[in-house]
Amino acid sequence: MSMPADIKAYNRQLIAEFRTRGGPPDDRPLLLLTTTGRRTGRRHTTPVMRLVVDGRDAVVASNRGAPRHPDWFHNLVADPEVTVEVAGETYQARARVPEGAERDRIWAQIVAAHPFFAEHQSRANPRTIPVVVLERRATAEPSG
């Protein structure tokens, strides 16, 4: 899939469609991730590919293999308290970035299911693409 010329406008449209439908268009594996800006303190929502690892939602900060991490990743590292929207549900989560053997195990599962992430990693070198596990808060309530 080629990237649209105006990614911010595309993302705004995708977010609006997701929220109107109560889930991603065309049943794509997407979630909406809302982080707090590390410099501005403003909330930012980004559509991200939804992965399920060990029964939990996870996302990959691949930035399509760019040499730098996406802005949303820097935001959640600074403030790991995030809001996650999936089909029919919104919940609070704590973002955790696994490292070492845990990260390698999760990365292997993700690449086995979605081989294009290996291509992203080869383009991103020497940057190691982070995996982020979204650990659901106990106070999660279904949206409605």
KAMO-V29645 format. One record per residue. PSI is psi in whole degrees, -180 to 180 (* if undefined). BURIAL is # if it has 24 or more other ideal C-beta (glycine too) atoms within 12 Angstrom, else .. Layout:
psi/burial
PSI/BURIAL
PSI/BURIAL
This chain:
psi/burial
128/.
154/.
139/.
155/.
-41/.
89/.
-35/.
-42/.
-42/.
-46/.
-41/#
-44/.
-43/.
-42/#
-45/#
-43/.
-42/.
-49/#
-35/#
-43/.
-21/.
20/.
178/#
147/#
148/.
24/.
31/.
151/.
79/.
154/#
160/#
127/#
120/#
121/#
167/#
127/#
130/.
-26/.
-37/.
-25/.
0/.
151/.
137/.
130/#
134/#
131/#
131/#
148/#
130/#
126/#
149/#
120/.
124/#
38/.
7/.
151/#
145/#
158/#
162/#
130/#
57/#
-32/#
35/#
29/#
13/.
161/.
-8/.
157/.
151/#
155/#
-40/#
-32/#
-45/#
-38/#
-46/#
-24/#
-41/.
-36/.
98/#
-2/#
115/#
165/#
135/#
131/#
123/#
175/#
113/.
6/.
143/.
134/#
158/#
144/.
163/#
123/#
132/#
134/#
101/#
151/#
170/.
-138/.
-36/.
-45/.
-44/#
-42/.
-47/.
-43/#
-42/#
-40/.
-43/#
-46/#
-35/#
-38/.
-29/.
80/#
-23/.
-22/.
-28/#
-39/.
-43/.
-43/#
-39/#
-36/.
-30/.
-15/#
136/.
3/.
131/.
124/.
124/#
148/#
141/#
123/#
132/#
100/#
112/#
135/#
148/.
-22/.
14/.
137/.
141/.
144/.
162/.
*/.
